[in-house]
Amino acid sequence: METPIAPDSGDEEHAVIAHFRLASDGFGDVDQREQVYEAEQAMEAATEGAGVGEVDGNEFGWGEAVVYAYGPDADALFKVLEPTLRSLPFRPAHVLLRRGDVETRVDL
Protein backbone atom coordinates (compact mmCIF):
# COMPACT_ATOMS: atom_id res chain seq x y z
CA MET A 1 0.00 0.00 0.00
CA GLU A 2 1.41 3.38 -0.98
CA THR A 3 1.48 6.25 1.47
CA PRO A 4 -0.44 9.23 0.10
CA ILE A 5 1.62 12.36 -0.46
CA ALA A 6 0.21 15.71 0.58
CA PRO A 7 -0.15 18.27 -2.21
CA ASP A 8 2.71 20.74 -2.56
CA SER A 9 2.06 23.72 -0.34
CA GLY A 10 4.69 25.92 -1.96
CA ASP A 11 6.51 26.16 1.38
CA GLU A 12 9.32 23.78 0.45
CA GLU A 13 12.76 24.67 1.60
CA HIS A 14 15.42 25.38 -1.01
CA ALA A 15 19.12 24.64 -0.66
CA VAL A 16 22.48 25.98 -1.78
CA ILE A 17 25.16 23.30 -1.51
CA ALA A 18 28.72 24.37 -2.34
CA HIS A 19 31.43 21.81 -3.22
CA PHE A 20 35.14 22.69 -3.16
CA ARG A 21 38.06 20.44 -4.14
CA LEU A 22 40.83 20.41 -1.51
CA ALA A 23 44.57 19.71 -1.77
CA SER A 24 44.46 16.06 -0.72
CA ASP A 25 42.09 13.11 -0.81
CA GLY A 26 41.40 13.44 2.92
CA PHE A 27 40.18 16.44 4.85
CA GLY A 28 42.43 19.07 3.25
CA ASP A 29 45.10 20.85 5.22
CA VAL A 30 44.61 22.99 8.33
CA ASP A 31 44.79 26.27 6.39
CA GLN A 32 42.13 25.12 3.94
CA ARG A 33 39.75 24.07 6.71
CA GLU A 34 40.31 27.39 8.48
CA GLN A 35 39.49 29.31 5.29
CA VAL A 36 36.23 27.36 4.93
CA TYR A 37 35.33 27.99 8.60
CA GLU A 38 35.97 31.74 8.21
CA ALA A 39 33.93 31.86 4.98
CA GLU A 40 31.12 29.98 6.71
CA GLN A 41 31.03 32.57 9.51
CA ALA A 42 30.89 35.40 6.96
CA MET A 43 28.08 33.63 5.10
CA GLU A 44 26.15 33.08 8.34
CA ALA A 45 26.30 36.81 9.09
CA ALA A 46 25.31 37.70 5.51
CA THR A 47 22.30 35.36 5.41
CA GLU A 48 21.13 36.53 8.83
CA GLY A 49 21.49 40.17 7.83
CA ALA A 50 19.61 39.66 4.56
CA GLY A 51 16.98 37.40 6.10
CA VAL A 52 17.25 34.86 3.26
CA GLY A 53 17.95 31.65 5.19
CA GLU A 54 20.69 30.00 7.18
CA VAL A 55 24.06 28.33 6.75
CA ASP A 56 23.68 24.87 8.23
CA GLY A 57 27.25 23.57 8.45
CA ASN A 58 29.89 21.79 6.46
CA GLU A 59 31.46 18.43 5.73
CA PHE A 60 35.08 17.59 4.99
CA GLY A 61 36.29 14.35 3.45
CA TRP A 62 37.32 12.54 0.29
CA GLY A 63 39.30 15.62 -0.77
CA GLU A 64 36.31 17.92 -0.66
CA ALA A 65 34.69 20.58 1.51
CA VAL A 66 30.92 20.97 1.27
CA VAL A 67 28.96 23.88 2.78
CA TYR A 68 25.18 23.68 3.22
CA ALA A 69 22.69 26.56 3.33
CA TYR A 70 18.89 26.50 3.35
CA GLY A 71 16.11 29.02 2.87
CA PRO A 72 12.82 29.67 1.08
CA ASP A 73 14.45 30.90 -2.18
CA ALA A 74 17.66 29.30 -3.47
CA ASP A 75 18.31 32.15 -5.91
CA ALA A 76 18.06 34.86 -3.23
CA LEU A 77 20.22 32.78 -0.89
CA PHE A 78 22.88 32.20 -3.58
CA LYS A 79 22.94 35.91 -4.42
CA VAL A 80 23.92 36.66 -0.81
CA LEU A 81 26.43 33.77 -0.56
CA GLU A 82 28.01 34.06 -4.00
CA PRO A 83 30.69 36.71 -3.26
CA THR A 84 32.05 34.70 -0.33
CA LEU A 85 31.81 31.38 -2.18
CA ARG A 86 33.71 32.80 -5.15
CA SER A 87 36.37 34.25 -2.83
CA LEU A 88 37.47 30.77 -1.70
CA PRO A 89 40.47 29.74 -3.81
CA PHE A 90 39.75 26.00 -4.06
CA ARG A 91 39.02 24.71 -7.55
CA PRO A 92 37.34 22.97 -9.15
CA ALA A 93 34.26 24.17 -7.30
CA HIS A 94 30.54 24.22 -7.96
CA VAL A 95 27.26 25.01 -6.27
CA LEU A 96 24.02 23.06 -6.46
CA LEU A 97 20.90 25.20 -6.25
CA ARG A 98 17.98 23.01 -5.18
CA ARG A 99 14.47 24.29 -5.67
CA GLY A 100 12.27 21.44 -4.55
CA ASP A 101 12.81 18.65 -7.09
CA VAL A 102 14.75 20.88 -9.50
CA GLU A 103 18.52 21.18 -9.19
CA THR A 104 20.84 23.55 -11.07
CA ARG A 105 24.63 23.39 -11.07
CA VAL A 106 26.67 26.61 -11.11
CA ASP A 107 30.43 26.33 -11.62
CA LEU A 108 32.51 28.74 -9.55
CNS distance restraints for C-alpha pairs under 8 A (distance, minus, plus):
assign (resid   8 and name CA) (resid  12 and name CA) 7.87 0.50 0.50
assign (resid  11 and name CA) (resid  72 and name CA) 7.23 0.50 0.50
assign (resid  12 and name CA) (resid  72 and name CA) 6.89 0.50 0.50
assign (resid  12 and name CA) (resid 100 and name CA) 6.26 0.50 0.50
assign (resid  13 and name CA) (resid  70 and name CA) 6.63 0.50 0.50
assign (resid  13 and name CA) (resid  71 and name CA) 5.63 0.50 0.50
assign (resid  13 and name CA) (resid  72 and name CA) 5.03 0.50 0.50
assign (resid  13 and name CA) (resid  73 and name CA) 7.48 0.50 0.50
assign (resid  13 and name CA) (resid  99 and name CA) 7.48 0.50 0.50
assign (resid  13 and name CA) (resid 100 and name CA) 6.96 0.50 0.50
assign (resid  14 and name CA) (resid  70 and name CA) 5.69 0.50 0.50
assign (resid  14 and name CA) (resid  71 and name CA) 5.37 0.50 0.50
assign (resid  14 and name CA) (resid  72 and name CA) 5.44 0.50 0.50
assign (resid  14 and name CA) (resid  73 and name CA) 5.73 0.50 0.50
assign (resid  14 and name CA) (resid  74 and name CA) 5.14 0.50 0.50
assign (resid  14 and name CA) (resid  97 and name CA) 7.58 0.50 0.50
assign (resid  14 and name CA) (resid  98 and name CA) 5.43 0.50 0.50
assign (resid  14 and name CA) (resid  99 and name CA) 4.88 0.50 0.50
assign (resid  14 and name CA) (resid 100 and name CA) 6.16 0.50 0.50
assign (resid  15 and name CA) (resid  68 and name CA) 7.26 0.50 0.50
assign (resid  15 and name CA) (resid  69 and name CA) 5.69 0.50 0.50
assign (resid  15 and name CA) (resid  70 and name CA) 4.43 0.50 0.50
assign (resid  15 and name CA) (resid  71 and name CA) 6.38 0.50 0.50
assign (resid  15 and name CA) (resid  73 and name CA) 7.95 0.50 0.50
assign (resid  15 and name CA) (resid  74 and name CA) 5.64 0.50 0.50
assign (resid  15 and name CA) (resid  96 and name CA) 7.76 0.50 0.50
assign (resid  15 and name CA) (resid  97 and name CA) 5.89 0.50 0.50
assign (resid  15 and name CA) (resid  98 and name CA) 4.93 0.50 0.50
assign (resid  15 and name CA) (resid  99 and name CA) 6.85 0.50 0.50
assign (resid  16 and name CA) (resid  68 and name CA) 6.13 0.50 0.50
assign (resid  16 and name CA) (resid  69 and name CA) 5.14 0.50 0.50
assign (resid  16 and name CA) (resid  70 and name CA) 6.28 0.50 0.50
assign (resid  16 and name CA) (resid  74 and name CA) 6.09 0.50 0.50
assign (resid  16 and name CA) (resid  77 and name CA) 7.21 0.50 0.50
assign (resid  16 and name CA) (resid  78 and name CA) 6.49 0.50 0.50
assign (resid  16 and name CA) (resid  95 and name CA) 6.63 0.50 0.50
assign (resid  16 and name CA) (resid  96 and name CA) 5.73 0.50 0.50
assign (resid  16 and name CA) (resid  97 and name CA) 4.80 0.50 0.50
assign (resid  16 and name CA) (resid  98 and name CA) 6.37 0.50 0.50
assign (resid  17 and name CA) (resid  66 and name CA) 6.80 0.50 0.50
assign (resid  17 and name CA) (resid  67 and name CA) 5.76 0.50 0.50
assign (resid  17 and name CA) (resid  68 and name CA) 4.75 0.50 0.50
assign (resid  17 and name CA) (resid  69 and name CA) 6.33 0.50 0.50
assign (resid  17 and name CA) (resid  95 and name CA) 5.48 0.50 0.50
assign (resid  17 and name CA) (resid  96 and name CA) 5.09 0.50 0.50
assign (resid  17 and name CA) (resid  97 and name CA) 6.65 0.50 0.50
assign (resid  18 and name CA) (resid  66 and name CA) 5.43 0.50 0.50
assign (resid  18 and name CA) (resid  67 and name CA) 5.15 0.50 0.50
assign (resid  18 and name CA) (resid  68 and name CA) 6.63 0.50 0.50
assign (resid  18 and name CA) (resid  85 and name CA) 7.67 0.50 0.50
assign (resid  18 and name CA) (resid  93 and name CA) 7.44 0.50 0.50
assign (resid  18 and name CA) (resid  94 and name CA) 5.91 0.50 0.50
assign (resid  18 and name CA) (resid  95 and name CA) 4.24 0.50 0.50
assign (resid  18 and name CA) (resid  96 and name CA) 6.38 0.50 0.50
assign (resid  19 and name CA) (resid  64 and name CA) 6.75 0.50 0.50
assign (resid  19 and name CA) (resid  65 and name CA) 5.87 0.50 0.50
assign (resid  19 and name CA) (resid  66 and name CA) 4.60 0.50 0.50
assign (resid  19 and name CA) (resid  67 and name CA) 6.81 0.50 0.50
assign (resid  19 and name CA) (resid  93 and name CA) 5.49 0.50 0.50
assign (resid  19 and name CA) (resid  94 and name CA) 5.39 0.50 0.50
assign (resid  19 and name CA) (resid  95 and name CA) 6.08 0.50 0.50
assign (resid  20 and name CA) (resid  64 and name CA) 5.51 0.50 0.50
assign (resid  20 and name CA) (resid  65 and name CA) 5.15 0.50 0.50
assign (resid  20 and name CA) (resid  66 and name CA) 6.36 0.50 0.50
assign (resid  20 and name CA) (resid  90 and name CA) 5.75 0.50 0.50
assign (resid  20 and name CA) (resid  91 and name CA) 6.19 0.50 0.50
assign (resid  20 and name CA) (resid  92 and name CA) 6.39 0.50 0.50
assign (resid  20 and name CA) (resid  93 and name CA) 4.48 0.50 0.50
assign (resid  20 and name CA) (resid  94 and name CA) 6.82 0.50 0.50
assign (resid  21 and name CA) (resid  63 and name CA) 6.00 0.50 0.50
assign (resid  21 and name CA) (resid  64 and name CA) 4.64 0.50 0.50
assign (resid  21 and name CA) (resid  65 and name CA) 6.59 0.50 0.50
assign (resid  21 and name CA) (resid  90 and name CA) 5.82 0.50 0.50
assign (resid  21 and name CA) (resid  91 and name CA) 5.55 0.50 0.50
assign (resid  21 and name CA) (resid  92 and name CA) 5.66 0.50 0.50
assign (resid  21 and name CA) (resid  93 and name CA) 6.19 0.50 0.50
assign (resid  22 and name CA) (resid  27 and name CA) 7.53 0.50 0.50
assign (resid  22 and name CA) (resid  28 and name CA) 5.20 0.50 0.50
assign (resid  22 and name CA) (resid  29 and name CA) 7.99 0.50 0.50
assign (resid  22 and name CA) (resid  32 and name CA) 7.32 0.50 0.50
assign (resid  22 and name CA) (resid  63 and name CA) 5.08 0.50 0.50
assign (resid  22 and name CA) (resid  64 and name CA) 5.23 0.50 0.50
assign (resid  22 and name CA) (resid  65 and name CA) 6.84 0.50 0.50
assign (resid  22 and name CA) (resid  90 and name CA) 6.24 0.50 0.50
assign (resid  22 and name CA) (resid  91 and name CA) 7.63 0.50 0.50
assign (resid  23 and name CA) (resid  28 and name CA) 5.50 0.50 0.50
assign (resid  23 and name CA) (resid  29 and name CA) 7.11 0.50 0.50
assign (resid  23 and name CA) (resid  63 and name CA) 6.74 0.50 0.50
assign (resid  24 and name CA) (resid  28 and name CA) 5.38 0.50 0.50
assign (resid  24 and name CA) (resid  29 and name CA) 7.66 0.50 0.50
assign (resid  24 and name CA) (resid  63 and name CA) 5.17 0.50 0.50
assign (resid  25 and name CA) (resid  61 and name CA) 7.30 0.50 0.50
assign (resid  25 and name CA) (resid  62 and name CA) 4.93 0.50 0.50
assign (resid  25 and name CA) (resid  63 and name CA) 3.76 0.50 0.50
assign (resid  25 and name CA) (resid  64 and name CA) 7.53 0.50 0.50
assign (resid  26 and name CA) (resid  60 and name CA) 7.84 0.50 0.50
assign (resid  26 and name CA) (resid  61 and name CA) 5.22 0.50 0.50
assign (resid  26 and name CA) (resid  62 and name CA) 4.93 0.50 0.50
assign (resid  26 and name CA) (resid  63 and name CA) 4.78 0.50 0.50
assign (resid  26 and name CA) (resid  64 and name CA) 7.67 0.50 0.50
assign (resid  27 and name CA) (resid  33 and name CA) 7.87 0.50 0.50
assign (resid  27 and name CA) (resid  60 and name CA) 5.23 0.50 0.50
assign (resid  27 and name CA) (resid  61 and name CA) 4.62 0.50 0.50
assign (resid  27 and name CA) (resid  62 and name CA) 6.64 0.50 0.50
assign (resid  27 and name CA) (resid  63 and name CA) 5.75 0.50 0.50
assign (resid  27 and name CA) (resid  64 and name CA) 6.89 0.50 0.50
assign (resid  27 and name CA) (resid  65 and name CA) 7.64 0.50 0.50
assign (resid  28 and name CA) (resid  32 and name CA) 6.10 0.50 0.50
assign (resid  28 and name CA) (resid  33 and name CA) 6.65 0.50 0.50
assign (resid  28 and name CA) (resid  60 and name CA) 7.69 0.50 0.50
assign (resid  28 and name CA) (resid  61 and name CA) 7.74 0.50 0.50
assign (resid  28 and name CA) (resid  63 and name CA) 6.15 0.50 0.50
assign (resid  28 and name CA) (resid  64 and name CA) 7.35 0.50 0.50
assign (resid  29 and name CA) (resid  33 and name CA) 6.42 0.50 0.50
assign (resid  30 and name CA) (resid  34 and name CA) 6.15 0.50 0.50
assign (resid  31 and name CA) (resid  35 and name CA) 6.21 0.50 0.50
assign (resid  32 and name CA) (resid  36 and name CA) 6.38 0.50 0.50
assign (resid  33 and name CA) (resid  37 and name CA) 6.20 0.50 0.50
assign (resid  34 and name CA) (resid  38 and name CA) 6.15 0.50 0.50
assign (resid  35 and name CA) (resid  39 and name CA) 6.13 0.50 0.50
assign (resid  35 and name CA) (resid  88 and name CA) 7.42 0.50 0.50
assign (resid  36 and name CA) (resid  40 and name CA) 6.01 0.50 0.50
assign (resid  36 and name CA) (resid  65 and name CA) 7.75 0.50 0.50
assign (resid  36 and name CA) (resid  88 and name CA) 7.56 0.50 0.50
assign (resid  37 and name CA) (resid  41 and name CA) 6.34 0.50 0.50
assign (resid  38 and name CA) (resid  42 and name CA) 6.39 0.50 0.50
assign (resid  39 and name CA) (resid  43 and name CA) 6.12 0.50 0.50
assign (resid  39 and name CA) (resid  84 and name CA) 6.30 0.50 0.50
assign (resid  39 and name CA) (resid  85 and name CA) 7.48 0.50 0.50
assign (resid  39 and name CA) (resid  88 and name CA) 7.64 0.50 0.50
assign (resid  40 and name CA) (resid  44 and name CA) 6.08 0.50 0.50
assign (resid  40 and name CA) (resid  55 and name CA) 7.25 0.50 0.50
assign (resid  40 and name CA) (resid  57 and name CA) 7.68 0.50 0.50
assign (resid  40 and name CA) (resid  67 and name CA) 7.57 0.50 0.50
assign (resid  41 and name CA) (resid  45 and name CA) 6.37 0.50 0.50
assign (resid  42 and name CA) (resid  46 and name CA) 6.21 0.50 0.50
assign (resid  42 and name CA) (resid  84 and name CA) 7.41 0.50 0.50
assign (resid  43 and name CA) (resid  47 and name CA) 6.04 0.50 0.50
assign (resid  43 and name CA) (resid  55 and name CA) 6.85 0.50 0.50
assign (resid  43 and name CA) (resid  80 and name CA) 7.83 0.50 0.50
assign (resid  43 and name CA) (resid  81 and name CA) 5.89 0.50 0.50
assign (resid  43 and name CA) (resid  84 and name CA) 6.81 0.50 0.50
assign (resid  44 and name CA) (resid  48 and name CA) 6.11 0.50 0.50
assign (resid  44 and name CA) (resid  54 and name CA) 6.37 0.50 0.50
assign (resid  44 and name CA) (resid  55 and name CA) 5.42 0.50 0.50
assign (resid  45 and name CA) (resid  49 and name CA) 6.01 0.50 0.50
assign (resid  46 and name CA) (resid  50 and name CA) 6.10 0.50 0.50
assign (resid  46 and name CA) (resid  80 and name CA) 6.56 0.50 0.50
assign (resid  46 and name CA) (resid  81 and name CA) 7.32 0.50 0.50
assign (resid  47 and name CA) (resid  51 and name CA) 5.74 0.50 0.50
assign (resid  47 and name CA) (resid  52 and name CA) 5.51 0.50 0.50
assign (resid  47 and name CA) (resid  53 and name CA) 5.72 0.50 0.50
assign (resid  47 and name CA) (resid  54 and name CA) 5.87 0.50 0.50
assign (resid  47 and name CA) (resid  55 and name CA) 7.37 0.50 0.50
assign (resid  47 and name CA) (resid  77 and name CA) 7.13 0.50 0.50
assign (resid  47 and name CA) (resid  80 and name CA) 6.57 0.50 0.50
assign (resid  47 and name CA) (resid  81 and name CA) 7.43 0.50 0.50
assign (resid  48 and name CA) (resid  52 and name CA) 6.99 0.50 0.50
assign (resid  48 and name CA) (resid  53 and name CA) 6.87 0.50 0.50
assign (resid  48 and name CA) (resid  54 and name CA) 6.75 0.50 0.50
assign (resid  50 and name CA) (resid  80 and name CA) 7.52 0.50 0.50
assign (resid  52 and name CA) (resid  71 and name CA) 5.96 0.50 0.50
assign (resid  52 and name CA) (resid  72 and name CA) 7.16 0.50 0.50
assign (resid  52 and name CA) (resid  73 and name CA) 7.29 0.50 0.50
assign (resid  52 and name CA) (resid  76 and name CA) 6.54 0.50 0.50
assign (resid  52 and name CA) (resid  77 and name CA) 5.51 0.50 0.50
assign (resid  53 and name CA) (resid  69 and name CA) 7.20 0.50 0.50
assign (resid  53 and name CA) (resid  70 and name CA) 5.55 0.50 0.50
assign (resid  53 and name CA) (resid  71 and name CA) 3.96 0.50 0.50
assign (resid  53 and name CA) (resid  72 and name CA) 6.86 0.50 0.50
assign (resid  53 and name CA) (resid  77 and name CA) 6.59 0.50 0.50
assign (resid  54 and name CA) (resid  69 and name CA) 5.54 0.50 0.50
assign (resid  54 and name CA) (resid  70 and name CA) 5.49 0.50 0.50
assign (resid  54 and name CA) (resid  71 and name CA) 6.36 0.50 0.50
assign (resid  55 and name CA) (resid  67 and name CA) 7.71 0.50 0.50
assign (resid  55 and name CA) (resid  68 and name CA) 5.94 0.50 0.50
assign (resid  55 and name CA) (resid  69 and name CA) 4.09 0.50 0.50
assign (resid  55 and name CA) (resid  70 and name CA) 6.45 0.50 0.50
assign (resid  56 and name CA) (resid  67 and name CA) 7.65 0.50 0.50
assign (resid  56 and name CA) (resid  68 and name CA) 5.36 0.50 0.50
assign (resid  56 and name CA) (resid  69 and name CA) 5.28 0.50 0.50
assign (resid  56 and name CA) (resid  70 and name CA) 7.03 0.50 0.50
assign (resid  57 and name CA) (resid  67 and name CA) 5.93 0.50 0.50
assign (resid  57 and name CA) (resid  68 and name CA) 5.63 0.50 0.50
assign (resid  57 and name CA) (resid  69 and name CA) 7.48 0.50 0.50
assign (resid  58 and name CA) (resid  65 and name CA) 7.00 0.50 0.50
assign (resid  58 and name CA) (resid  66 and name CA) 5.35 0.50 0.50
assign (resid  58 and name CA) (resid  67 and name CA) 4.33 0.50 0.50
assign (resid  58 and name CA) (resid  68 and name CA) 6.02 0.50 0.50
assign (resid  59 and name CA) (resid  65 and name CA) 5.73 0.50 0.50
assign (resid  59 and name CA) (resid  66 and name CA) 5.16 0.50 0.50
assign (resid  59 and name CA) (resid  67 and name CA) 6.69 0.50 0.50
assign (resid  60 and name CA) (resid  64 and name CA) 5.79 0.50 0.50
assign (resid  60 and name CA) (resid  65 and name CA) 4.61 0.50 0.50
assign (resid  60 and name CA) (resid  66 and name CA) 6.53 0.50 0.50
assign (resid  61 and name CA) (resid  65 and name CA) 6.72 0.50 0.50
assign (resid  69 and name CA) (resid  77 and name CA) 7.91 0.50 0.50
assign (resid  70 and name CA) (resid  74 and name CA) 7.48 0.50 0.50
assign (resid  70 and name CA) (resid  77 and name CA) 7.69 0.50 0.50
assign (resid  71 and name CA) (resid  77 and name CA) 6.72 0.50 0.50
assign (resid  73 and name CA) (resid  77 and name CA) 6.20 0.50 0.50
assign (resid  73 and name CA) (resid  99 and name CA) 7.47 0.50 0.50
assign (resid  74 and name CA) (resid  78 and name CA) 5.97 0.50 0.50
assign (resid  74 and name CA) (resid  97 and name CA) 5.91 0.50 0.50
assign (resid  74 and name CA) (resid  98 and name CA) 6.52 0.50 0.50
assign (resid  74 and name CA) (resid  99 and name CA) 6.33 0.50 0.50
assign (resid  75 and name CA) (resid  79 and name CA) 6.14 0.50 0.50
assign (resid  75 and name CA) (resid  97 and name CA) 7.43 0.50 0.50
assign (resid  76 and name CA) (resid  80 and name CA) 6.59 0.50 0.50
assign (resid  77 and name CA) (resid  81 and name CA) 6.29 0.50 0.50
assign (resid  78 and name CA) (resid  82 and name CA) 5.47 0.50 0.50
assign (resid  78 and name CA) (resid  97 and name CA) 7.75 0.50 0.50
assign (resid  79 and name CA) (resid  83 and name CA) 7.88 0.50 0.50
assign (resid  81 and name CA) (resid  85 and name CA) 6.11 0.50 0.50
assign (resid  82 and name CA) (resid  86 and name CA) 5.96 0.50 0.50
assign (resid  83 and name CA) (resid  87 and name CA) 6.21 0.50 0.50
assign (resid  84 and name CA) (resid  88 and name CA) 6.82 0.50 0.50
assign (resid  85 and name CA) (resid 108 and name CA) 7.87 0.50 0.50
assign (resid  86 and name CA) (resid 108 and name CA) 6.11 0.50 0.50
assign (resid  91 and name CA) (resid 108 and name CA) 7.92 0.50 0.50
assign (resid  92 and name CA) (resid 108 and name CA) 7.53 0.50 0.50
assign (resid  93 and name CA) (resid 107 and name CA) 6.17 0.50 0.50
assign (resid  93 and name CA) (resid 108 and name CA) 5.39 0.50 0.50
assign (resid  94 and name CA) (resid 105 and name CA) 6.74 0.50 0.50
assign (resid  94 and name CA) (resid 106 and name CA) 5.54 0.50 0.50
assign (resid  94 and name CA) (resid 107 and name CA) 4.23 0.50 0.50
assign (resid  94 and name CA) (resid 108 and name CA) 5.18 0.50 0.50
assign (resid  95 and name CA) (resid 105 and name CA) 5.71 0.50 0.50
assign (resid  95 and name CA) (resid 106 and name CA) 5.13 0.50 0.50
assign (resid  95 and name CA) (resid 107 and name CA) 6.36 0.50 0.50
assign (resid  95 and name CA) (resid 108 and name CA) 7.23 0.50 0.50
assign (resid  96 and name CA) (resid 103 and name CA) 6.43 0.50 0.50
assign (resid  96 and name CA) (resid 104 and name CA) 5.63 0.50 0.50
assign (resid  96 and name CA) (resid 105 and name CA) 4.66 0.50 0.50
assign (resid  96 and name CA) (resid 106 and name CA) 6.43 0.50 0.50
assign (resid  97 and name CA) (resid 103 and name CA) 5.52 0.50 0.50
assign (resid  97 and name CA) (resid 104 and name CA) 5.10 0.50 0.50
assign (resid  97 and name CA) (resid 105 and name CA) 6.36 0.50 0.50
assign (resid  97 and name CA) (resid 106 and name CA) 7.68 0.50 0.50
assign (resid  98 and name CA) (resid 102 and name CA) 5.80 0.50 0.50
assign (resid  98 and name CA) (resid 103 and name CA) 4.45 0.50 0.50
assign (resid  98 and name CA) (resid 104 and name CA) 6.57 0.50 0.50
assign (resid  99 and name CA) (resid 103 and name CA) 6.20 0.50 0.50
